[in-house]
Amino acid sequence: MPADLPAGKQAPARAQPAVPLHRYAVFLRGVNVGGVTVRMAELRDLLAGLPVADVATVLASGNVTCSSALGPLDLKRTVEEALGARFGYTAWVIVTERAELGAIAASVPQPPGGAGPVHTYVTLFTGTDELAAFLREAHELQPVVLDGGTAIGWFAPKGRSTDVPLARLLARARFAATSTTRNINTVEKVLRLLG
């Protein structure tokens, strides 16, 4: 305490520098399918107790937007631990910053001409090593690696998104834990919420 303050008085608190908040998309893997039910209202309530703000969900498939001062890896670990404790399952999430998700979405190619009605999908991986492992097995399927090097874009005929060869490969256990797939329309909705 400085000597010139009267006894029992404290120096005024210094203003702490503001910690910048990052805008994140958090994609939950494997919820509301296969017996793991996570209602979006419960998910928002759970996340509200974590070091995040501005929590919103998109659709019922585990798409969250939020702000946090945590880095992406710390946020991933924090959310996974909270989900596991609350809902009793081994949770896997993929966290992307707003700019990264924007670059991914902007680099998704248009469907090939004459392909008929198709849906466009984005598969996000937990990192470049996980994507590289997938590409070693999927090279003949020709997935398109998107900007940032942690996602691929691909197409499936309407109504057949789970039975095309690329989707069947993604469903294998070794890739299911390190990736999650969203329709490009969902990715764009998430981006709009991120602002």
Secondary structure per residue as TSV (DSSP state, phi and psi in degrees):
chain	resnum	aa	ss	phi	psi
A	1	M	-	360.0	135.4
A	2	P	-	-61.1	146.6
A	3	A	T	-68.1	-24.9
A	4	D	T	-85.6	4.1
A	5	L	S	-89.8	141.7
A	6	P	-	-61.1	152.8
A	7	A	T	-56.3	139.1
A	8	G	T	83.1	-3.1
A	9	K	-	-100.7	144.6
A	10	Q	-	-110.2	150.9
A	11	A	-	-65.3	145.1
A	12	P	-	-59.2	144.8
A	13	A	-	-65.7	136.4
A	14	R	-	-78.2	142.5
A	15	A	-	-66.7	128.0
A	16	Q	-	-80.6	142.7
A	17	P	-	-62.9	140.2
A	18	A	-	-65.8	134.4
A	19	V	-	-86.1	124.9
A	20	P	-	-67.5	138.7
A	21	L	-	-96.3	136.3
A	22	H	E	-99.2	145.4
A	23	R	E	-93.4	127.6
A	24	Y	E	-126.9	150.1
A	25	A	E	-107.3	133.9
A	26	V	E	-119.4	120.1
A	27	F	E	-109.4	116.2
A	28	L	E	-81.6	142.4
A	29	R	S	-103.1	129.1
A	30	G	S	72.9	29.8
A	31	V	-	-100.5	151.3
A	32	N	S	62.6	23.4
A	33	V	B	-143.9	153.2
A	34	G	T	62.3	27.9
A	35	G	T	91.2	-6.6
A	36	V	B	-97.9	107.1
A	37	T	-	-107.1	122.1
A	38	V	-	-129.4	106.1
A	39	R	-	-73.4	140.8
A	40	M	H	-64.5	-33.5
A	41	A	H	-65.0	-40.4
A	42	E	H	-66.7	-37.6
A	43	L	H	-63.7	-44.9
A	44	R	H	-60.8	-43.0
A	45	D	H	-62.7	-43.3
A	46	L	H	-61.1	-48.1
A	47	L	H	-67.4	-28.3
A	48	A	H	-63.0	-21.8
A	49	G	T	-88.1	0.9
A	50	L	S	-100.5	171.6
A	51	P	S	-76.5	62.2
A	52	V	-	-136.0	163.9
A	53	A	E	-139.5	170.4
A	54	D	E	56.0	42.1
A	55	V	E	-75.4	130.5
A	56	A	E	-142.8	150.6
A	57	T	E	-115.9	153.9
A	58	V	E	-125.2	121.1
A	59	L	T	60.4	-170.3
A	60	A	T	-109.9	23.5
A	61	S	T	-110.7	20.9
A	62	G	T	82.3	45.9
A	63	N	E	-114.5	121.4
A	64	V	E	-127.1	143.3
A	65	T	E	-118.5	145.9
A	66	C	E	-162.7	171.7
A	67	S	E	-119.1	144.3
A	68	S	E	-159.4	151.3
A	69	A	S	-83.6	-12.5
A	70	L	S	-67.2	152.8
A	71	G	-	-75.6	165.3
A	72	P	H	-59.7	-39.7
A	73	L	H	-69.3	-39.9
A	74	D	H	-65.8	-39.4
A	75	L	H	-65.5	-42.7
A	76	K	H	-57.0	-51.6
A	77	R	H	-61.1	-44.2
A	78	T	H	-62.4	-45.3
A	79	V	H	-67.8	-43.0
A	80	E	H	-61.3	-44.1
A	81	E	H	-62.9	-43.0
A	82	A	H	-66.3	-42.7
A	83	L	H	-62.5	-45.7
A	84	G	H	-60.3	-43.5
A	85	A	H	-67.1	-41.0
A	86	R	H	-79.2	-42.4
A	87	F	H	-107.2	-3.3
A	88	G	-	69.7	39.9
A	89	Y	S	-142.8	163.9
A	90	T	-	-79.7	106.0
A	91	A	-	-87.1	139.9
A	92	W	-	-126.5	126.8
A	93	V	E	-130.8	156.6
A	94	I	E	-120.0	127.5
A	95	V	E	-111.7	128.4
A	96	T	E	-130.2	141.9
A	97	E	E	-76.2	156.7
A	98	R	H	-54.5	-47.9
A	99	A	H	-62.9	-39.7
A	100	E	H	-64.3	-45.3
A	101	L	H	-65.6	-37.1
A	102	G	H	-61.9	-42.5
A	103	A	H	-66.1	-39.4
A	104	I	H	-60.7	-51.4
A	105	A	H	-62.1	-39.6
A	106	A	H	-67.8	-22.0
A	107	S	T	-96.0	2.9
A	108	V	-	-70.0	125.2
A	109	P	-	-73.5	163.4
A	110	Q	-	-75.3	150.5
A	111	P	-	-60.3	150.2
A	112	P	-	-63.3	142.1
A	113	G	T	-62.9	144.5
A	114	G	T	74.3	9.4
A	115	A	-	-82.0	-4.3
A	116	G	-	79.6	-174.8
A	117	P	S	-68.5	121.9
A	118	V	E	-132.3	159.1
A	119	H	E	-106.3	146.1
A	120	T	E	-104.8	132.5
A	121	Y	E	-122.9	151.7
A	122	V	E	-121.6	126.0
A	123	T	E	-110.0	120.5
A	124	L	E	-96.4	137.6
A	125	F	E	-112.0	157.3
A	126	T	S	-68.8	-17.0
A	127	G	S	-177.3	178.3
A	128	T	H	-68.9	-34.2
A	129	D	H	-64.4	-41.6
A	130	E	H	-66.5	-39.8
A	131	L	H	-64.9	-42.6
A	132	A	H	-60.0	-41.0
A	133	A	H	-62.0	-41.5
A	134	F	H	-65.2	-44.7
A	135	L	H	-62.7	-31.2
A	136	R	H	-60.1	-34.2
A	137	E	H	-91.4	-22.9
A	138	A	H	-101.9	7.0
A	139	H	G	-56.8	-34.5
A	140	E	G	-72.3	-19.2
A	141	L	G	-85.5	-9.6
A	142	Q	-	55.5	51.9
A	143	P	-	-67.8	151.6
A	144	V	E	-95.0	118.7
A	145	V	E	-77.0	128.4
A	146	L	-	-94.9	166.1
A	147	D	T	-52.1	140.3
A	148	G	T	98.7	-21.5
A	149	G	S	72.8	19.2
A	150	T	S	-127.1	15.0
A	151	A	E	-149.4	156.4
A	152	I	E	-126.3	155.9
A	153	G	E	-114.1	144.9
A	154	W	E	-156.6	168.2
A	155	F	E	-126.0	149.2
A	156	A	E	-142.9	142.4
A	157	P	E	-57.3	143.9
A	158	K	T	-53.8	133.5
A	159	G	T	83.6	1.9
A	160	R	-	-130.2	27.0
A	161	S	T	-66.1	-22.6
A	162	T	T	-97.5	-10.2
A	163	D	T	-112.0	8.5
A	164	V	S	-78.5	153.1
A	165	P	H	-54.9	-38.7
A	166	L	H	-65.3	-41.4
A	167	A	H	-65.6	-39.0
A	168	R	H	-64.6	-38.0
A	169	L	H	-66.5	-42.6
A	170	L	H	-62.3	-28.3
A	171	A	T	-76.0	-12.6
A	172	R	S	-64.0	145.3
A	173	A	H	-53.5	-39.1
A	174	R	H	-67.5	-21.4
A	175	F	H	-102.5	-26.3
A	176	A	H	-60.8	-32.4
A	177	A	T	-79.3	-12.6
A	178	T	T	-121.9	10.4
A	179	S	E	-148.7	160.6
A	180	T	E	-150.2	145.5
A	181	T	E	-115.4	139.2
A	182	R	E	-135.0	146.7
A	183	N	E	-64.4	145.3
A	184	I	H	-59.0	-30.9
A	185	N	H	-63.5	-38.0
A	186	T	H	-66.4	-43.6
A	187	V	H	-58.4	-42.9
A	188	E	H	-67.0	-36.0
A	189	K	H	-63.7	-42.6
A	190	V	H	-60.5	-44.9
A	191	L	H	-60.1	-40.5
A	192	R	H	-63.0	-38.8
A	193	L	H	-67.5	-33.4
A	194	L	H	-68.8	-21.1
A	195	G	-	79.6	360.0
